[in-house]
Amino acid sequence: MKFLIVDDERDVEMLFRQKFRKELRNGLLELEFAFSGQQALEILRGKKPPEVVYVFSDINMPGMTGFELLNMIKSEFPYIKVSMISAYGDKENYEKAMNSGAKGFFTKPIDFESLKMEIYDIMNV
């Protein structure tokens, strides 16, 4: 399963690779990273159909916000699951994400055990 992480902070790549090292080593997951909403769309549009089945996007990014990205993904690729992450776990962001079609909502610091449970649910493992 290909999983796209979208965050303007580049250090998240190392963190995700460390937290999912067992799944990566066993070939259960393939991680791809985008550092802007625009770059994420380029990745998704690059293959027809996209190989990505799950997108995990930060909300607060320069340029295109995570909410704008979520809306574009849901419009162009309605079958791709999207979860949002924010440093702010407020009710307004949560409700906006869920009402826009997000599968899940996480706050920073990421609870990787909860994220893994969500991914395993998508993979039907």
Buried (B, 14 or more C-beta within 10 A) or exposed (E): BBBBBBBBEEEBBEBBEEBBEEBBEEEBBBBBBBBBBBBBBEBBEEEEEBEBBBBBBBBBBEEBBBBBBBBBBBEEBEEBBBBBBBEEEEEEBBEBBEEBBBBBBBBBEBEBEEBBEBBEEBBEE
